[in-house]
Amino acid sequence: MNAAVLSVGSELLLGDLTDSNATWISARLRERGVRVVHHLAVADDVDAIVGSLRWLAARADLVVVGGGLGPTSDDLTREAVAAALGADLELREDLEEAIVARFAALGRPMAPRNRRQAFVPQGARTAPPVGTAPAFAVDLTVEGAQRPVRVIALPGVPWELHELWSTFVVPQLDELGVTGATVTRIVHVAGRGESDVASVVEPLVADEADVTLAFLAKQHGIQVRLTATGRDPDDASARAQPAVDRVVAALGASVSGLDDADLETTVVRLLADRGQRVATAESATGGSIAARLARVPRASAVLVGGLVVYRDEAKSLLAGLDADLVAREGAVSEAVTRALALAVRARTGADWGLAVTGVAGPGPVDDLPVGTVFWALAAPDGTCEVHGRVVPGDRPSVIARLGSAALDLLRRRLLDG
Amino acid sequence: MNAAVLSVGSELLLGDLTDSNATWISARLRERGVRVVHHLAVADDVDAIVGSLRWLAARADLVVVGGGLGPTSDDLTREAVAAALGADLELREDLEEAIVARFAALGRPMAPRNRRQAFVPQGARTAPPVGTAPAFAVDLTVEGAQRPVRVIALPGVPWELHELWSTFVVPQLDELGVTGATVTRIVHVAGRGESDVASVVEPLVADEADVTLAFLAKQHGIQVRLTATGRDPDDASARAQPAVDRVVAALGASVSGLDDADLETTVVRLLADRGQRVATAESATGGSIAARLARVPRASAVLVGGLVVYRDEAKSLLAGLDADLVAREGAVSEAVTRALALAVRARTGADWGLAVTGVAGPGPVDDLPVGTVFWALAAPDGTCEVHGRVVPGDRPSVIARLGSAALDLLRRRLLDG
């Protein structure tokens, strides 16, 4: 079964609002094994909505329309669906009573314009409003189609849409015979490029008819996404698992996490498993490595704390580095990064000391180009390793990439140990 | 002039990713007075992309395509645009050299598949890649249209897209004769609720026919958005300015920034104006306050550094607090927060010491409910003020709100001084 999402509202096209409803609806449909073929956004204009509905109806068995059901003159989904059907709007007294009762419950009088919301296309199936906007559904016959297309119109307010999904949409999916389920597994990969990862993974999945593969480059690494469809969620999971196992085995230590477990979550889990703790000393990242770890629930078991040694004087005052060392080697250097990792480990008694320095931009520092970064890890045995390179991107990207490089080094060493 | 945005990528339709590129592109086009008539998302499928392009080209003078320019087999925008044109793909040696050079600069070999990215539809205008994905533009003639439709294909990686917008798209908009302009001014408001802000602002703008008003509630505060249209950017700005001035005057110290200047940018600017510096001592926020400041370009002039005193032992080892004080008062307490602010100011020699403690969740700590937070500011005169409350929300919200409360306290004190 194919579906499409039509989002009605000029605010989307003005760039004032991002269409997270389309994302949410798509994720819900995918869980039921329904394939979403398009998202389309359209302005508050009857002709444009009718044209959009017709185009989508020629490509999908189900069109979910979000928005345009409010009480104001620019809420035109009711009119547009009626026009696409060639039907009139009719007043539903049960809906009118429900809207009046809704306002009474809030202790507010119903404005006359809210009566607009009790009109739906003739013959529509309706759901009582959870806010003040009733949802409705119709069957639209399009030229050349073998069967009518179900059009379900829902309010654009997210919590109303979410509630109506279970009470109004799910029963219709059951009735339309939607039985499948789709599961997407995510393999997070750190420290390797997209094309390198793809060249390893693609041959492993090429023969799996049930599994589709996608790659997503994120600031923090590459996501390999394996999507499988089955009779139900368990069946879909079972079909995905062999491919996930092969990908994880082939990528080995480059796998930084599975599904919801991103890099920092994985690091917190690995440290907790080993009963070990980390402390950080951050220059260019300004505390964001510690903050990424602190965002993981129960980080307090493994993150002792850290130093933000942003200016040169902080490297001396907070980490106790010799000011001469910083002056001689440069604040962004292998030697200073090593000294910071060793110092923060010693000062906190943590098992691991993780340190970074770098040039985040906008301008170069000490003739080092933007993106020059170093990261160092002081280990429980007292040794310290340092890495350096030039990473691409603007200031936020450099900060994110450097943090990920440092966390990934810790992750790999935890796997070794 | 009408435009449409076509976003290519199955991850959008699977509900894995929200299409914020379409929002960003629409806001940029609106600034130039271009009307966006549709956003359309399509899967990684040549036929579907071609069908989508044709449908949009019949409705717009400009189609901006985002995504599908990567090196993998599911990156199909090049092929689809060529198919829509009835043209072949051709290898551009200058692009191939630029991609090879890009990998060389990163110290990595170019994978053979990245050569795919040097192919563009015959006759296309191209832009050298800022990542590894070259952008290109073609003119597509559609049946019944009076003039060809400009199709501009950009990479989906946001920072690459943003950079190519100024260097590759804006010159084409100039050339296509786009002359109108819309300007949106943003007044950031901290520490007040949306309806309270609206009741102050709405009467101030009610008589301004040229200016439209919108309110947006964010985790870090309320945004008042004032949009004006004019002949060119200067004219539109001139129409917006009187309303902006009235709103800023009426909201007074609640205004935390204008336009791109969010709270942390404003704090960095205020500190720089006064030649003063700040240092942080963070427990619950784990370094994210320092990281927010460090994300602002030129933060190194005003952020000395800080301490992440996450576990109790870090409060003693790094900030020198008496372990008895922490045991007696509790790690999340007014007394400990005050001691941290004073300690980090003393240790770093900064003008201001900013400290926070709190219960971010998921569970309560020492019988304090999730959301219990304290923030303290040690001032240049040696005094220290502490504030506390219980904030709503989950772990990331508590961390964000506590950081904003602390930064807003510093901002207000800088305005006073």
Interface residues (C-beta under 8 A of the other chain):
Chain A: S7 E11 L12 L13 L14 G15 D16 L17 T18 D19 S20 A22 T23 W24 I25 S26 A27 R28 L29 R30 R35 V36 V37 H38 H39 L40 A41 V42 A43 A48 S52 W55 T184 G193 E194 S195 D196 A198 S199 E202 T212 L213 A214 F215 L216 A217 R225 T227 R277 A279 T280 E282 A284 T285 G286 G287 S288 I289 A290 A291 L293 A294 R295 P297 A299 S300 L303 V304 G305 G306 L307 V308 V309 Y310 R311 E313 A314 L317 L318 R347 T348 G349 A360 G361 P362 R389 V390 V391 P392 G393 D394 R395 P396 S397 I399
Chain B: S7 S10 E11 L12 L13 L14 G15 D16 L17 T18 D19 S20 A22 T23 W24 I25 S26 A27 R28 L29 R30 R35 V36 V37 H38 H39 L40 A41 V42 A43 D44 A48 S52 W55 G70 P71 T72 S73 D74 R102 A105 L106 G107 R108 A111 R113 N114 G131 V157 W159 E163 A214 L216 R225 R277 A279 T280 E282 A284 T285 G286 G287 S288 I289 A290 A291 L293 A294 R295 P297 A299 S300 L303 V304 G305 G306 L307 V308 V309 Y310 R311 E313 A314 L317 L318 R347 T348 G349 A360 G361 P362 R395 P396 I399
